[in-house]
Amino acid sequence: MRNLRLLRTGGCRFAAAPGAPQCFCLSAEPDRVLVGSQHGLLELGPARDSVTREVSLTAEGFMPEDGSGCIVGIEDLPEQECVCVATAAGDILLCNLSTKQVECVGSVDSGLSTMSWSPDQELVLLATGQQTLIMMTRDFEPITEKQIHQDEFGEGKFVALGWGKKETQFHGSEGKQAAHQRQKLHSQALMQSWDDGRPRVTWRGDGQFVAVSAVCPETGARKVRVWNRELVLQSTSEPISRLEQALSWKPSGSLIASTQEKPNRHDVVFLEKNGLLHGEFTLPFQKGQVKVNELLWNADSTILAIWLEDLKVENSNTNIQLWTTGNYHWYLKQSLHFGSLEENQLVSLLWDRENPYRLYVLCQGWHYLSYDWHWTTDHGMGENSQHMSNVAVIDGDKVLVTAFQHAVVPPPMCTYELQLQQAVNQVAFHTDPKHSGDMAVMDACNKISVYRYGRSTMNDPTVRFGAVGGNGFKAAVETPYLDKTYSDSNEVMNPLGLRFLTWLPDDSFLVVGQGQHAAQSVLHHLTAVPHVTGAEEEHLNLRLSVPVDGEVISLCCSPVTRTVAVQLADGQILKYVWEASAPVLEPWQTSNGSAVQFPYPCVQTSITRISGEEMILGLTDRYRFFVNDIEVASNITSFATYNEFLLVTTNSHTCQCFCLKNMSVKALQAGLSSAAAPNSETLRKVERGSRIITVVPQDTKVVLQMPRGNLETVHHRALVLAQIRKWLDRLMFREAFQCMRKLRINLNLLYDHNPKLFLENAETFIRQIDSVSSINLFFTELKEEDFTKSMYPSLNGTCNAQPLQHSDQKKVNVICDVMRVAMEHIDPQKYCLSILTAHVKKSPPELEIALQKVHDLQENVSPDVKAVSAEEALKYLLFLVDVNELYDYSLGTYDFDLVIMVAEKSQKDPKEYLPFLNTLQKMETNYQRYTIDRHLKRYTKALGHLSKCGPEHFPEFLNLVKDQNQYCEALKLYPSSTQEYKDISDAYGEYLIQKQLYEQAALIFARAGIFAKALDAFQSSGSWQQALCMASQLGYTKDKLSNLARSMAEAEFMKDPLKEWEYGSWECSLPELDISIFFFCHLM
């Protein structure tokens, strides 16, 4: 899902260079190029636009002065401080550019057609004019010499048993000679007429093997042979009809690329090391239309460059195409047209050894060009649900568009494709959020085609459905239409000279062109010229050109703030104020006024807000991530911004999400540097090598692409919760519920996010959900826990929830009551099962009420067919509650019809419950209910019913009280003046005495009028005041009171001797006073 974006382009013309260039290579010194011409060797400095050093080979006599000489190979040898040059005449020369000395280290009489050094520069392979190969060391010592054309297959010859061979098959009336005739016809595969016949040599990336393509003298067709470092033949390719001269071994070592012309098409074919074909793709040309001069892989084997020329003599155009692959499909990503002028014809092209995305091109007119590409994902920048999350993929003259809002279509398939007349080089989406799906497409001829949504009712023939339409099905995806096509009418729109096409919100375009010098760029602001009637194409007017002192390597526009940020090659960030009356470039400054400059150039940039301040994000090709000029991480493989969120993927195969709304840069740096908890909301594991493609707006989908090309959609927990919170704040309960159910988010969040808002809009929630099963699911997941504090804390630490007015009530009970009332108000019949669930879910469960409502359904049958029957309701209750528990609750309602109805739905044996029910029905009502409550161990209710059964059942009542210790409840059932009350109190007091709770027992006895037992209990508890009171109530005389007091005083003295004076002093000092009255007064 990625395209190649041109980051920078450099070029210069060396007018002072003599002769015509024939080949070139990169010097070991930076910014130096070595070029071989018909007169000698030159070192060029593209940065200075000049020839820095030169060695003449004609003066030394190694090349003729008439200019007929030819250099077939150049290699810079930095360790020997010289350059190795091979001439077609057969000389191998070492040239010292500093001293201008030339040394001939060897010569081949038959001449040389090719010189190729191994990647490690330890070996050099020479192809001679006598069709031989010479392998030499770096010191030019011959290792071996072999004939190119060998009769044997090689050491890797296959072991064949003859099964399935054509010679062993039946050929009918033609006889056995038919097999030999077909083989003979197959072997007559001639080379192309334009093939120069020279051998082609290519090394594997590790230098262990070398492949040689040469024309077989017997058949006239090319064969590819693979040799090892000792020049031992390993394999020979199978016969391939019309195999062409181009040859390049993939540096990763898997395949050898070449080209083949077939009867109806022109293909790039791939061979394995064993010589067998393995895969192909077709070039977008007719048979005989072009010839392929060279194929060249870049250093990391991701891009295949193809050098093409038209075969038409009158208009021989030269092209370079860059192809990439993904999911077993080959994409034409860039097409560079050099025209038909002789001075623009290509001499050679090379990929940089260190920077795999830098391409060097040398033209006939000493025009040297360099191009730097990098991967990018072209996607819409809108944040509303209308822009459909379009991602555009360039594939030759087509743009494959996938609308991830509607369907996640894996590449190379797409939602729809845009068919253009020329190969496409750039795609730009509109930066206005309201039109973020509109696209501007720039082709290789610098024509800009504008596709818009929603203004045309006609079907555009240039827009065709891909994987989501056709075959009789109506597509639900809206497609754009071709609105306008702009052609260039300005001198600034040179071929390959425009990059970073940006569609501004005012429908103007911003592009970057090359300045007058290599280190300069120009920012061109283009606007549409009013349409001329009858014209097929419209034109763009150059509104303004702003020179930039430096190379522009990235340009981005924020769809929210409309800010345009420009990055220079040195990392400096500029802001282009395009909305001003006079647009200007000014330095990007932070809030404290300091200029922003990335420490390293970034290949991907984006503008976002962090804590309310607008900042620029940057990612280098070495995974270093910057916020303004602060490096916050060094392991980021991709990133994307969405609303207030930042999503990144890391080298540790995780996807992290951060809310930037209330987060500082230091906090972001700390969050990226520290390993978050495995269950953290900010982090989730992803597949190795995953990259972010896009984030679907107003949704929770994050689309990732794997290294092999397939897509994976994940729902990051942070985005999911943020979107759910937004839906809940907007009272969009249905969307929130569906998302939570699909992604397994606990439904308690519906309430916990904002309890007050939920309770106030309970009816809205029910009407939007409009599903009994969904509401029941919500009830069953309810818990007393606050999930906004435990499982789903807010990322930014803010919470909009308002506390309940009655916080002492249980959460589940409050929700159940409010929801039940709302459902009964809306439609009690429709939501009958949900109302039952609300009763059952409460703590404690209201099973009696639920059962009574089921019984009411049985008694009052509704004429509505859709209404829930009593049987259905009971089955549902049995699903929620254990059948034995429900049977006991039904028995507790004293409704035998309901009991039997529940029992019939259970697994109980009728022999077990029918005799018991029959026995109960024969009893008196109160005693019947007493028996049921005692059976259900509801002793409080059992006592209440038994107390109404009359005095004859009081012994049973008292035994039950004693057995279950229900004394307090029993005392409430009788007046204090009754004998039953005294009997219960007597039993209660005895029980307390057994527990050695003497004082409590004495109070119970005293309250019932049992003063004798109360006196003994008070004496046992040591409460002498209460004991003397009880004695006075019993009518004790003075002597008995005195004896009682003395005995109690002695008992107290034994416990505490200090109390002797207290008792003795008042007794001695008050001999005339009535002691009983004194005690009574003292107690009062």
C-alpha positions, 0 to 999 in steps of 0.5 A: 500500500506504499508508493515511491515519493521523490524526496530530492533531485539533483542535476548538473551539466558538465559542458567542459567535458571532452568527448562523449560519455560511455560508462560511469561508476561511483567514486569512493570519495563522497560527491565524486563520479568517475566517467569513462569517455572515448578519450579517457577517464574523468572525475566529476564533482556534481556539487561544483558542476565541474571536472575535478580531475582527468586522465587522458588515455589517448595521450598514453596510446591506450585509446585511438585519437580519432575517438573510436575507442571504447571503455567497457568497464570502470571500477574504483579501487580505494585500497589501491588508490587507483581506478581500474579501466578496461578497454574494448581493445583488451587493455586493463589499466590502473589509473591514478587520478592524483598523479595521472599515471596509467599502468597497464596490468594486462592485455587480451589480444582478442579484446574485452567485452565486459569487466565485472568486479565482485561485490567485495572487490576480491575478484574480477571477471573478464569476458574476452572477444574469443567467448572466454571468461577469465577469473582474476584476483584483485592483484590481477593474478589469473585463477582460471579461464573457461569457455563461456559456452559449455556442453554440460549443464553444470554441477547442479545437474538434476537427477532424472529417471526419465519419467514423463519425458517426451521421448517416452510418451505415445505420439499416435500416428506421428511416431516417435520422431514427433518428440524430437521434432518439437524439441528441435523447433523449441530450440530454434529460439533466436535473439532479438535483432537489436541485441548487441550480442555482448555477454552480460555479467551479474554477481550475487549480493554475497559474491559467491556466484556470478551469472553470465548471459551470452548468445549461443553460437549454435542456436543464436539464442541467449543462455544464462550460466551460473558459475562459482568463485572458482569459475566452476559451472553450476547450472545452465538455464533451460531453453528460453525463447527470445531471451534478451540481453538485460540481466541482474541478480537480486542482491538478496540472492533469490532470483536473476532478472531478465526480459523475454519477448513472447508472442503477445507480450513483453515480460520480465522473467525471473530465473533461479540459481538452478536455471529454471524459470520462476515467476514473471510480470508483463511490461505495459507495452506492445510486442516490439514497441520497446527494447530493454537495455538494462535491469538493475536491482537496488541494494535492498532488493526492493526496487527493480529499475528498467531502462527502456528505449522505443524501437521507433526510429523517428521518435526514440524516447528513453524511459526509466521505470521503477517496479516494486512487488507486494503480495505477488504483484508487481507495481510500476511506481515511477516512470521517468521520461527523458524524451527523444533528444540525443543529449538526453539519451541515457548512457548508464544508470546506477543505484547507490551502494549505501542509500538503497533509494538513490539512483544515479543517471548519466546522459549523453550530453554530460547531464548527470542526475540523481534521484532520492526516493522513499516509501510513503503512504498516500491517504486522505487526511480528513477526520470525518466519516465522509472521507472513507479513509481512502488509500491510493496505490500507484500501479503504472497508468492506474491508481488503485484506491481502497476505501477502508471505511467500507471494506478492508480489501487486501492488495493488489485488489482495491475498491476501485481504480482510476484509469489514466492515459499516462503512467502516474508518478504522484497522488495528492489528496485534498487537504480540506477536511470536507473534501478529503476524499478528492484526489489530484493525480500527476502523471509522467507528462506532468498533467494533473487529473482532478477527481472529485466526489458527489457533484456528478450523477454520470458514471465515469468510464475512467473509474472502474470498480475492483473487488467490491463491484461488478458481477451483477452486484450493486456497489455501496461505495461512492466513486469519484469522477474526473472533474478536470485535467490540467496540463502544464504551460509553465517553464517551471514544469520540467520533466522530473522536476516537480515533487511534493504535489500538495492540494491546498484547501483553496483548490490551488496546488503547491509543488517543489521544483529544482532551483538554479543551483544544486542546493536550492529549491523553488516553491511553486504556487499554482492556480487554475486558469479560467476555462476556455470554451472548447478546450479539452484541457485546462491550464495552471497559472504560476501564481507565485514562485518562492525561492528556498535557500536549501533543498526541500525534502518534505512538505506537509499540510495540516487539514485542521490548522491549514499550516504548511511545513517545509523541511530542508535537507539540513533539518530546518523547518520553515512555515509557508504562510500561503493564506497571506496576501503576499505568501512568505516563508518563515522559520517554524518557531516553538512557543518560546520563540526558538527555531525548530530544526530536526537533528537529522533529515526526516522522510516522513513529517506530520503536523499535530497539536500537543497540549494545545501547541502546534508541533511538527513530527518527524521520522528518519529512515533510521527509525528516529522519531522527533517532536520539533527538535526533541528526539523522543524515540529511536525505535519507531517504524511508522506513525500516524496522527488521528484527532488528538491521538498519536499511533506508532509501531516500534521495532519491538513489534508493538503498536502504541497509542498516546493521547496528546491532548493533555500530554507534554513532550517529556511525558510522551518521551517517557511513555515511548522509552519505557515498556508499558504494562502488557495490559496497558491501554496504550500498548498492544502486540502486533505482527513482526514488521507491521506498519501503519497504513491508515486510521479510519475516522469516526471508527476504531480501525487501525489498518496495518500492513505486514512485510509480505504485503497482506493487511491486518485490521486491529482495534487499538484499545485506546482508540476504541475507548476514546470513540466509545466515550465520544459516542456516549457523550453524544448519546449515541448508545447504539453505536457504542453498544455495538462496538463494545459488544463486537470488541468485547469491552465490558458493558459497565462502561456504558454507565460508569462513563457518566452515571448521571447522564445514563440514568437521565437518558435511560429511555433513550438508551432502551429505544436506541438499543431496541433489542431485548437480548441486548438489554438482557446482555447489558444487565447480566454484565453489570457489576458493582465495580467502577470500571473507569477506575479499574479496567478502563482509566482515561488516557488523558486523566480527565473524566466527565462523569458526574457523581450520583445524588444517592451514592449510598445506593448500590450501582446495580440496584439503581440501574435495574430500577431506573431501567425497569421503570423506563421499560415499563413505561415504553412497552412492558409486554415487549420488554417483559424478559428484560424487566424480569432480568432487572428484578433478578439482577438486583441484590438481593434478587427480587425473585418473588416479584419476578415469579409473581409477574410470571404468574400474572402473565398466566392469569392475564393472557395477552391477545398480542401474538408477539407478547411473551407467554408465561411459559416463555418467561418461566423458561427464561427465569430458569435460564437465569436462576437455578431451578431449585432456588427458583422452586424454593422462591416460588414456594415462598409465594404460597401460590401452589399454581406457581409452584407446580408451574415451576416444578413442571419445568424442573427436573424434579420427580413429581413423587417428591414434591406432589405429596408435600404440596398435597399435605400443605394444601390440607393445612390451615392457612397460617400453619401452612405458611409456617410450614413452608417458611420453616421448610425454606428456613425463613424462621422469622416469617415462620414465627409470624405465621405460627403466632397466629395459629392460637395458644395450642401451637405456642409450645411448638412456637417456643421450641422453634424460638429456642432451636433457632435463637429467635428470641428478639423476633419472638418478643416482638410478636406478643404484647408485654402483658401476655403470659406468652411474652413472659414465657419467651422472656424467661426462656431468653433469660435462661439462654443469656445466663447460659452464655454468662450474659448476666446483666442482659438476662437480668434486664430481660427478667425485670422487664417481664416482671420475673424479679426473683430471677432478675435479682439473682442475675444482677447479683451474679453480674455484680450490679449491686444497685440494680440488685437492691432495687429488685430486692425492694421490688420483692418486699425485702425487710431492712434486715434482709436488705442489710444482709444482702448489702453486706454479702454483696459488699464482701463479694465486691471486697474480694474482687477489689479491697479498696471498695471496703471504705466506701461501703463501711464509711456510709454504713457507720456514718448513717446509722439512723437512716433507712438503708433501703431508702438510701440505696434507692435514692443513690440509684436514682 
